[in-house]
């Protein structure tokens, strides 16, 4: 379950970042673009992507450790 949340955060973060860097006028389906003021969009997108990647990698490492 944690891995799934991590993947969702990565997708939301990277997609929102690309949306802002590409100067799109549409907020599309990226949560942070709808709930935060524009000045926080890029920072929130980066934070979401990093947090998501950390969750996925931590979960993968835990699973490998339990197998050994």
PyMOL Python script that loads the backbone (N, CA, C, O; Angstrom):
from pymol import cmd

cmd.read_pdbstr("""\
ATOM      1  N   UNK A   1       0.814  -1.196   0.000  1.00  0.00           N
ATOM      2  CA  UNK A   1       0.000   0.000   0.000  1.00  0.00           C
ATOM      3  C   UNK A   1       0.859   1.262   0.000  1.00  0.00           C
ATOM      4  O   UNK A   1       0.546   2.233  -0.689  1.00  0.00           O
ATOM      5  N   UNK A   2       1.939   1.244   0.774  1.00  0.00           N
ATOM      6  CA  UNK A   2       2.830   2.399   0.822  1.00  0.00           C
ATOM      7  C   UNK A   2       3.476   2.628  -0.536  1.00  0.00           C
ATOM      8  O   UNK A   2       3.665   3.768  -0.960  1.00  0.00           O
ATOM      9  N   UNK A   3       3.812   1.541  -1.212  1.00  0.00           N
ATOM     10  CA  UNK A   3       4.406   1.660  -2.541  1.00  0.00           C
ATOM     11  C   UNK A   3       3.430   2.325  -3.510  1.00  0.00           C
ATOM     12  O   UNK A   3       3.840   3.150  -4.326  1.00  0.00           O
ATOM     13  N   UNK A   4       2.162   1.981  -3.431  1.00  0.00           N
ATOM     14  CA  UNK A   4       1.145   2.585  -4.292  1.00  0.00           C
ATOM     15  C   UNK A   4       1.013   4.086  -4.016  1.00  0.00           C
ATOM     16  O   UNK A   4       0.917   4.884  -4.949  1.00  0.00           O
ATOM     17  N   UNK A   5       1.008   4.460  -2.759  1.00  0.00           N
ATOM     18  CA  UNK A   5       0.936   5.886  -2.407  1.00  0.00           C
ATOM     19  C   UNK A   5       2.159   6.615  -2.949  1.00  0.00           C
ATOM     20  O   UNK A   5       2.050   7.734  -3.452  1.00  0.00           O
ATOM     21  N   UNK A   6       3.320   5.981  -2.845  1.00  0.00           N
ATOM     22  CA  UNK A   6       4.543   6.577  -3.385  1.00  0.00           C
ATOM     23  C   UNK A   6       4.468   6.792  -4.881  1.00  0.00           C
ATOM     24  O   UNK A   6       4.883   7.837  -5.383  1.00  0.00           O
ATOM     25  N   UNK A   7       3.940   5.810  -5.601  1.00  0.00           N
ATOM     26  CA  UNK A   7       3.812   5.934  -7.054  1.00  0.00           C
ATOM     27  C   UNK A   7       2.862   7.068  -7.411  1.00  0.00           C
ATOM     28  O   UNK A   7       3.138   7.842  -8.328  1.00  0.00           O
ATOM     29  N   UNK A   8       1.755   7.172  -6.702  1.00  0.00           N
ATOM     30  CA  UNK A   8       0.788   8.253  -6.956  1.00  0.00           C
ATOM     31  C   UNK A   8       1.443   9.614  -6.694  1.00  0.00           C
ATOM     32  O   UNK A   8       1.251  10.551  -7.470  1.00  0.00           O
ATOM     33  N   UNK A   9       2.204   9.728  -5.621  1.00  0.00           N
ATOM     34  CA  UNK A   9       2.881  10.990  -5.328  1.00  0.00           C
ATOM     35  C   UNK A   9       3.902  11.350  -6.400  1.00  0.00           C
ATOM     36  O   UNK A   9       4.016  12.516  -6.776  1.00  0.00           O
ATOM     37  N   UNK A  10       4.638  10.370  -6.893  1.00  0.00           N
ATOM     38  CA  UNK A  10       5.616  10.626  -7.956  1.00  0.00           C
ATOM     39  C   UNK A  10       4.903  11.120  -9.212  1.00  0.00           C
ATOM     40  O   UNK A  10       5.324  12.104  -9.821  1.00  0.00           O
ATOM     41  N   UNK A  11       3.835  10.446  -9.598  1.00  0.00           N
ATOM     42  CA  UNK A  11       3.096  10.834 -10.805  1.00  0.00           C
ATOM     43  C   UNK A  11       2.527  12.246 -10.646  1.00  0.00           C
ATOM     44  O   UNK A  11       2.651  13.068 -11.554  1.00  0.00           O
ATOM     45  N   UNK A  12       1.910  12.530  -9.506  1.00  0.00           N
ATOM     46  CA  UNK A  12       1.351  13.857  -9.259  1.00  0.00           C
ATOM     47  C   UNK A  12       2.457  14.920  -9.246  1.00  0.00           C
ATOM     48  O   UNK A  12       2.297  15.994  -9.827  1.00  0.00           O
ATOM     49  N   UNK A  13       3.556  14.620  -8.594  1.00  0.00           N
ATOM     50  CA  UNK A  13       4.647  15.588  -8.490  1.00  0.00           C
ATOM     51  C   UNK A  13       5.322  15.877  -9.814  1.00  0.00           C
ATOM     52  O   UNK A  13       5.494  17.038 -10.184  1.00  0.00           O
ATOM     53  N   UNK A  14       5.707  14.832 -10.532  1.00  0.00           N
ATOM     54  CA  UNK A  14       6.388  15.025 -11.813  1.00  0.00           C
ATOM     55  C   UNK A  14       5.438  15.653 -12.830  1.00  0.00           C
ATOM     56  O   UNK A  14       5.826  16.567 -13.558  1.00  0.00           O
ATOM     57  N   UNK A  15       4.218  15.178 -12.883  1.00  0.00           N
ATOM     58  CA  UNK A  15       3.247  15.732 -13.827  1.00  0.00           C
ATOM     59  C   UNK A  15       2.940  17.190 -13.546  1.00  0.00           C
ATOM     60  O   UNK A  15       2.872  18.000 -14.471  1.00  0.00           O
ATOM     61  N   UNK A  16       2.755  17.531 -12.283  1.00  0.00           N
ATOM     62  CA  UNK A  16       2.501  18.917 -11.917  1.00  0.00           C
ATOM     63  C   UNK A  16       3.688  19.810 -12.224  1.00  0.00           C
ATOM     64  O   UNK A  16       3.522  20.951 -12.654  1.00  0.00           O
ATOM     65  N   UNK A  17       4.890  19.287 -12.001  1.00  0.00           N
ATOM     66  CA  UNK A  17       6.102  20.040 -12.315  1.00  0.00           C
ATOM     67  C   UNK A  17       6.195  20.327 -13.808  1.00  0.00           C
ATOM     68  O   UNK A  17       6.457  21.459 -14.214  1.00  0.00           O
ATOM     69  N   UNK A  18       5.978  19.299 -14.621  1.00  0.00           N
ATOM     70  CA  UNK A  18       6.016  19.476 -16.073  1.00  0.00           C
ATOM     71  C   UNK A  18       4.937  20.463 -16.519  1.00  0.00           C
ATOM     72  O   UNK A  18       5.175  21.289 -17.401  1.00  0.00           O
ATOM     73  N   UNK A  19       3.776  20.378 -15.922  1.00  0.00           N
ATOM     74  CA  UNK A  19       2.675  21.282 -16.238  1.00  0.00           C
ATOM     75  C   UNK A  19       3.078  22.732 -15.977  1.00  0.00           C
ATOM     76  O   UNK A  19       2.816  23.605 -16.805  1.00  0.00           O
ATOM     77  N   UNK A  20       3.707  22.994 -14.849  1.00  0.00           N
ATOM     78  CA  UNK A  20       4.097  24.365 -14.506  1.00  0.00           C
ATOM     79  C   UNK A  20       5.276  24.847 -15.339  1.00  0.00           C
ATOM     80  O   UNK A  20       5.273  25.982 -15.814  1.00  0.00           O
ATOM     81  N   UNK A  21       6.291  23.995 -15.523  1.00  0.00           N
ATOM     82  CA  UNK A  21       7.466  24.395 -16.294  1.00  0.00           C
ATOM     83  C   UNK A  21       7.080  24.637 -17.754  1.00  0.00           C
ATOM     84  O   UNK A  21       7.627  25.526 -18.406  1.00  0.00           O
ATOM     85  N   UNK A  22       6.145  23.849 -18.258  1.00  0.00           N
ATOM     86  CA  UNK A  22       5.654  24.027 -19.620  1.00  0.00           C
ATOM     87  C   UNK A  22       4.694  25.189 -19.764  1.00  0.00           C
ATOM     88  O   UNK A  22       4.173  25.435 -20.852  1.00  0.00           O
ATOM     89  N   UNK A  23       4.452  25.910 -18.672  1.00  0.00           N
ATOM     90  CA  UNK A  23       3.595  27.093 -18.642  1.00  0.00           C
ATOM     91  C   UNK A  23       2.182  26.829 -19.158  1.00  0.00           C
ATOM     92  O   UNK A  23       1.583  27.675 -19.822  1.00  0.00           O
ATOM     93  N   UNK A  24       1.666  25.658 -18.847  1.00  0.00           N
ATOM     94  CA  UNK A  24       0.297  25.326 -19.231  1.00  0.00           C
ATOM     95  C   UNK A  24      -0.676  26.156 -18.405  1.00  0.00           C
ATOM     96  O   UNK A  24      -0.445  26.396 -17.220  1.00  0.00           O
ATOM     97  N   UNK A  25      -1.740  26.584 -19.018  1.00  0.00           N
ATOM     98  CA  UNK A  25      -2.768  27.351 -18.309  1.00  0.00           C
ATOM     99  C   UNK A  25      -3.770  26.430 -17.608  1.00  0.00           C
ATOM    100  O   UNK A  25      -4.539  26.879 -16.758  1.00  0.00           O
ATOM    101  N   UNK A  26      -3.761  25.154 -17.963  1.00  0.00           N
ATOM    102  CA  UNK A  26      -4.678  24.179 -17.382  1.00  0.00           C
ATOM    103  C   UNK A  26      -4.058  23.549 -16.138  1.00  0.00           C
ATOM    104  O   UNK A  26      -2.862  23.257 -16.115  1.00  0.00           O
ATOM    105  N   UNK A  27      -4.868  23.343 -15.111  1.00  0.00           N
ATOM    106  CA  UNK A  27      -4.386  22.664 -13.913  1.00  0.00           C
ATOM    107  C   UNK A  27      -4.513  21.158 -14.041  1.00  0.00           C
ATOM    108  O   UNK A  27      -3.977  20.416 -13.218  1.00  0.00           O
ATOM    109  N   UNK A  28      -5.218  20.702 -15.065  1.00  0.00           N
ATOM    110  CA  UNK A  28      -5.402  19.282 -15.334  1.00  0.00           C
ATOM    111  C   UNK A  28      -5.893  18.567 -14.066  1.00  0.00           C
ATOM    112  O   UNK A  28      -6.775  19.086 -13.381  1.00  0.00           O
ATOM    113  N   UNK A  29      -5.351  17.410 -13.745  1.00  0.00           N
ATOM    114  CA  UNK A  29      -5.810  16.646 -12.588  1.00  0.00           C
ATOM    115  C   UNK A  29      -4.769  16.603 -11.483  1.00  0.00           C
ATOM    116  O   UNK A  29      -4.798  15.712 -10.634  1.00  0.00           O
ATOM    117  N   UNK A  30      -3.845  17.566 -11.488  1.00  0.00           N
ATOM    118  CA  UNK A  30      -2.792  17.593 -10.482  1.00  0.00           C
ATOM    119  C   UNK A  30      -3.278  18.320  -9.232  1.00  0.00           C
ATOM    120  O   UNK A  30      -3.582  19.512  -9.274  1.00  0.00           O
ATOM    121  N   UNK A  31      -3.347  17.602  -8.139  1.00  0.00           N
ATOM    122  CA  UNK A  31      -3.962  18.081  -6.898  1.00  0.00           C
ATOM    123  C   UNK A  31      -3.331  19.378  -6.399  1.00  0.00           C
ATOM    124  O   UNK A  31      -4.043  20.326  -6.067  1.00  0.00           O
ATOM    125  N   UNK A  32      -2.013  19.425  -6.344  1.00  0.00           N
ATOM    126  CA  UNK A  32      -1.344  20.595  -5.790  1.00  0.00           C
ATOM    127  C   UNK A  32      -1.634  21.861  -6.591  1.00  0.00           C
ATOM    128  O   UNK A  32      -1.581  22.960  -6.039  1.00  0.00           O
ATOM    129  N   UNK A  33      -1.935  21.732  -7.862  1.00  0.00           N
ATOM    130  CA  UNK A  33      -2.229  22.900  -8.684  1.00  0.00           C
ATOM    131  C   UNK A  33      -3.622  23.459  -8.388  1.00  0.00           C
ATOM    132  O   UNK A  33      -3.899  24.629  -8.653  1.00  0.00           O
ATOM    133  N   UNK A  34      -4.481  22.623  -7.842  1.00  0.00           N
ATOM    134  CA  UNK A  34      -5.832  23.059  -7.504  1.00  0.00           C
ATOM    135  C   UNK A  34      -5.935  23.627  -6.088  1.00  0.00           C
ATOM    136  O   UNK A  34      -6.750  24.516  -5.839  1.00  0.00           O
ATOM    137  N   UNK A  35      -5.122  23.125  -5.161  1.00  0.00           N
ATOM    138  CA  UNK A  35      -5.313  23.498  -3.754  1.00  0.00           C
ATOM    139  C   UNK A  35      -4.302  24.518  -3.225  1.00  0.00           C
ATOM    140  O   UNK A  35      -4.512  25.088  -2.154  1.00  0.00           O
ATOM    141  N   UNK A  36      -3.223  24.756  -3.947  1.00  0.00           N
ATOM    142  CA  UNK A  36      -2.195  25.685  -3.469  1.00  0.00           C
ATOM    143  C   UNK A  36      -2.133  26.942  -4.332  1.00  0.00           C
ATOM    144  O   UNK A  36      -2.530  26.911  -5.497  1.00  0.00           O
ATOM    145  N   UNK A  37      -1.642  28.045  -3.776  1.00  0.00           N
ATOM    146  CA  UNK A  37      -1.447  29.242  -4.590  1.00  0.00           C
ATOM    147  C   UNK A  37      -0.325  29.004  -5.618  1.00  0.00           C
ATOM    148  O   UNK A  37       0.574  28.199  -5.373  1.00  0.00           O
ATOM    149  N   UNK A  38      -0.373  29.687  -6.743  1.00  0.00           N
ATOM    150  CA  UNK A  38       0.605  29.464  -7.815  1.00  0.00           C
ATOM    151  C   UNK A  38       2.067  29.562  -7.385  1.00  0.00           C
ATOM    152  O   UNK A  38       2.917  28.890  -7.968  1.00  0.00           O
ATOM    153  N   UNK A  39       2.375  30.368  -6.399  1.00  0.00           N
ATOM    154  CA  UNK A  39       3.770  30.508  -5.976  1.00  0.00           C
ATOM    155  C   UNK A  39       4.329  29.230  -5.346  1.00  0.00           C
ATOM    156  O   UNK A  39       5.547  29.081  -5.243  1.00  0.00           O
ATOM    157  N   UNK A  40       3.470  28.316  -4.927  1.00  0.00           N
ATOM    158  CA  UNK A  40       3.911  27.065  -4.308  1.00  0.00           C
ATOM    159  C   UNK A  40       3.867  25.868  -5.251  1.00  0.00           C
ATOM    160  O   UNK A  40       4.289  24.781  -4.856  1.00  0.00           O
ATOM    161  N   UNK A  41       3.385  26.016  -6.452  1.00  0.00           N
ATOM    162  CA  UNK A  41       3.181  24.880  -7.350  1.00  0.00           C
ATOM    163  C   UNK A  41       4.453  24.083  -7.616  1.00  0.00           C
ATOM    164  O   UNK A  41       4.457  22.863  -7.450  1.00  0.00           O
ATOM    165  N   UNK A  42       5.518  24.739  -8.020  1.00  0.00           N
ATOM    166  CA  UNK A  42       6.747  24.012  -8.376  1.00  0.00           C
ATOM    167  C   UNK A  42       7.369  23.367  -7.141  1.00  0.00           C
ATOM    168  O   UNK A  42       7.778  22.207  -7.193  1.00  0.00           O
ATOM    169  N   UNK A  43       7.445  24.094  -6.043  1.00  0.00           N
ATOM    170  CA  UNK A  43       8.033  23.539  -4.818  1.00  0.00           C
ATOM    171  C   UNK A  43       7.232  22.334  -4.324  1.00  0.00           C
ATOM    172  O   UNK A  43       7.810  21.326  -3.917  1.00  0.00           O
ATOM    173  N   UNK A  44       5.914  22.437  -4.361  1.00  0.00           N
ATOM    174  CA  UNK A  44       5.072  21.323  -3.914  1.00  0.00           C
ATOM    175  C   UNK A  44       5.219  20.123  -4.844  1.00  0.00           C
ATOM    176  O   UNK A  44       5.234  18.980  -4.388  1.00  0.00           O
ATOM    177  N   UNK A  45       5.326  20.379  -6.134  1.00  0.00           N
ATOM    178  CA  UNK A  45       5.495  19.285  -7.092  1.00  0.00           C
ATOM    179  C   UNK A  45       6.800  18.540  -6.842  1.00  0.00           C
ATOM    180  O   UNK A  45       6.832  17.309  -6.855  1.00  0.00           O
ATOM    181  N   UNK A  46       7.866  19.284  -6.616  1.00  0.00           N
ATOM    182  CA  UNK A  46       9.167  18.656  -6.331  1.00  0.00           C
ATOM    183  C   UNK A  46       9.096  17.872  -5.021  1.00  0.00           C
ATOM    184  O   UNK A  46       9.580  16.742  -4.949  1.00  0.00           O
ATOM    185  N   UNK A  47       8.506  18.454  -4.004  1.00  0.00           N
ATOM    186  CA  UNK A  47       8.396  17.773  -2.706  1.00  0.00           C
ATOM    187  C   UNK A  47       7.586  16.487  -2.829  1.00  0.00           C
ATOM    188  O   UNK A  47       7.949  15.467  -2.243  1.00  0.00           O
ATOM    189  N   UNK A  48       6.496  16.529  -3.582  1.00  0.00           N
ATOM    190  CA  UNK A  48       5.667  15.328  -3.764  1.00  0.00           C
ATOM    191  C   UNK A  48       6.444  14.236  -4.493  1.00  0.00           C
ATOM    192  O   UNK A  48       6.375  13.066  -4.115  1.00  0.00           O
ATOM    193  N   UNK A  49       7.179  14.614  -5.533  1.00  0.00           N
ATOM    194  CA  UNK A  49       7.950  13.625  -6.294  1.00  0.00           C
ATOM    195  C   UNK A  49       9.038  12.995  -5.435  1.00  0.00           C
ATOM    196  O   UNK A  49       9.239  11.781  -5.475  1.00  0.00           O
ATOM    197  N   UNK A  50       9.739  13.813  -4.660  1.00  0.00           N
ATOM    198  CA  UNK A  50      10.812  13.300  -3.799  1.00  0.00           C
ATOM    199  C   UNK A  50      10.241  12.402  -2.701  1.00  0.00           C
ATOM    200  O   UNK A  50      10.773  11.324  -2.440  1.00  0.00           O
ATOM    201  N   UNK A  51       9.168  12.843  -2.063  1.00  0.00           N
ATOM    202  CA  UNK A  51       8.542  12.032  -1.017  1.00  0.00           C
ATOM    203  C   UNK A  51       8.042  10.704  -1.592  1.00  0.00           C
ATOM    204  O   UNK A  51       8.229   9.649  -0.985  1.00  0.00           O
ATOM    205  N   UNK A  52       7.413  10.764  -2.752  1.00  0.00           N
ATOM    206  CA  UNK A  52       6.923   9.540  -3.386  1.00  0.00           C
ATOM    207  C   UNK A  52       8.048   8.575  -3.718  1.00  0.00           C
ATOM    208  O   UNK A  52       7.934   7.374  -3.473  1.00  0.00           O
ATOM    209  N   UNK A  53       9.138   9.098  -4.277  1.00  0.00           N
ATOM    210  CA  UNK A  53      10.283   8.250  -4.599  1.00  0.00           C
ATOM    211  C   UNK A  53      10.875   7.637  -3.335  1.00  0.00           C
ATOM    212  O   UNK A  53      11.256   6.467  -3.331  1.00  0.00           O
ATOM    213  N   UNK A  54      10.953   8.422  -2.265  1.00  0.00           N
ATOM    214  CA  UNK A  54      11.476   7.902  -0.996  1.00  0.00           C
ATOM    215  C   UNK A  54      10.591   6.777  -0.461  1.00  0.00           C
ATOM    216  O   UNK A  54      11.098   5.765   0.022  1.00  0.00           O
ATOM    217  N   UNK A  55       9.273   6.949  -0.545  1.00  0.00           N
ATOM    218  CA  UNK A  55       8.360   5.897  -0.084  1.00  0.00           C
ATOM    219  C   UNK A  55       8.531   4.613  -0.892  1.00  0.00           C
ATOM    220  O   UNK A  55       8.576   3.519  -0.330  1.00  0.00           O
ATOM    221  N   UNK A  56       8.624   4.752  -2.205  1.00  0.00           N
ATOM    222  CA  UNK A  56       8.774   3.565  -3.066  1.00  0.00           C
ATOM    223  C   UNK A  56      10.093   2.860  -2.779  1.00  0.00           C
ATOM    224  O   UNK A  56      10.125   1.642  -2.607  1.00  0.00           O
ATOM    225  N   UNK A  57      11.171   3.619  -2.727  1.00  0.00           N
ATOM    226  CA  UNK A  57      12.481   3.008  -2.499  1.00  0.00           C
ATOM    227  C   UNK A  57      12.585   2.376  -1.112  1.00  0.00           C
ATOM    228  O   UNK A  57      13.175   1.305  -0.965  1.00  0.00           O
ATOM    229  N   UNK A  58      12.028   3.019  -0.105  1.00  0.00           N
ATOM    230  CA  UNK A  58      12.046   2.469   1.252  1.00  0.00           C
ATOM    231  C   UNK A  58      11.248   1.169   1.321  1.00  0.00           C
ATOM    232  O   UNK A  58      11.676   0.197   1.944  1.00  0.00           O
ATOM    233  N   UNK A  59      10.093   1.164   0.677  1.00  0.00           N
ATOM    234  CA  UNK A  59       9.266  -0.035   0.678  1.00  0.00           C
ATOM    235  C   UNK A  59       9.955  -1.183  -0.064  1.00  0.00           C
ATOM    236  O   UNK A  59       9.901  -2.335   0.369  1.00  0.00           O
ATOM    237  N   UNK A  60      10.598  -0.859  -1.176  1.00  0.00           N
ATOM    238  CA  UNK A  60      11.318  -1.893  -1.926  1.00  0.00           C
ATOM    239  C   UNK A  60      12.477  -2.464  -1.097  1.00  0.00           C
ATOM    240  O   UNK A  60      12.700  -3.675  -1.091  1.00  0.00           O
ATOM    241  N   UNK A  61      13.209  -1.595  -0.402  1.00  0.00           N
ATOM    242  CA  UNK A  61      14.321  -2.053   0.428  1.00  0.00           C
ATOM    243  C   UNK A  61      13.814  -2.934   1.576  1.00  0.00           C
ATOM    244  O   UNK A  61      14.437  -3.941   1.910  1.00  0.00           O
ATOM    245  N   UNK A  62      12.689  -2.552   2.172  1.00  0.00           N
ATOM    246  CA  UNK A  62      12.116  -3.344   3.260  1.00  0.00           C
ATOM    247  C   UNK A  62      11.717  -4.719   2.762  1.00  0.00           C
ATOM    248  O   UNK A  62      11.952  -5.715   3.446  1.00  0.00           O
ATOM    249  N   UNK A  63      11.118  -4.792   1.583  1.00  0.00           N
ATOM    250  CA  UNK A  63      10.711  -6.081   1.030  1.00  0.00           C
ATOM    251  C   UNK A  63      11.903  -6.964   0.731  1.00  0.00           C
ATOM    252  O   UNK A  63      11.860  -8.171   0.971  1.00  0.00           O
ATOM    253  N   UNK A  64      12.983  -6.366   0.201  1.00  0.00           N
ATOM    254  CA  UNK A  64      14.192  -7.157  -0.078  1.00  0.00           C
ATOM    255  C   UNK A  64      14.819  -7.675   1.216  1.00  0.00           C
ATOM    256  O   UNK A  64      15.297  -8.808   1.268  1.00  0.00           O
ATOM    257  N   UNK A  65      14.815  -6.848   2.251  1.00  0.00           N
ATOM    258  CA  UNK A  65      15.408  -7.243   3.527  1.00  0.00           C
ATOM    259  C   UNK A  65      14.617  -8.409   4.141  1.00  0.00           C
ATOM    260  O   UNK A  65      15.201  -9.323   4.724  1.00  0.00           O
ATOM    261  N   UNK A  66      13.291  -8.367   4.004  1.00  0.00           N
ATOM    262  CA  UNK A  66      12.449  -9.433   4.558  1.00  0.00           C
ATOM    263  C   UNK A  66      12.629 -10.748   3.799  1.00  0.00           C
ATOM    264  O   UNK A  66      12.440 -11.819   4.375  1.00  0.00           O
ATOM    265  N   UNK A  67      12.990 -10.683   2.521  1.00  0.00           N
ATOM    266  CA  UNK A  67      13.209 -11.905   1.745  1.00  0.00           C
ATOM    267  C   UNK A  67      14.496 -12.606   2.154  1.00  0.00           C
ATOM    268  O   UNK A  67      14.586 -13.833   2.128  1.00  0.00           O
ATOM    269  N   UNK A  68      15.493 -11.807   2.533  1.00  0.00           N
ATOM    270  CA  UNK A  68      16.818 -12.373   2.846  1.00  0.00           C
ATOM    271  C   UNK A  68      16.870 -13.029   4.191  1.00  0.00           C
ATOM    272  O   UNK A  68      17.915 -13.546   4.585  1.00  0.00           O
TER     273      UNK A  68
END
""", "prot")
cmd.dss("prot")
cmd.show_as("cartoon", "prot")
cmd.util.cbc("prot")
cmd.orient("prot")
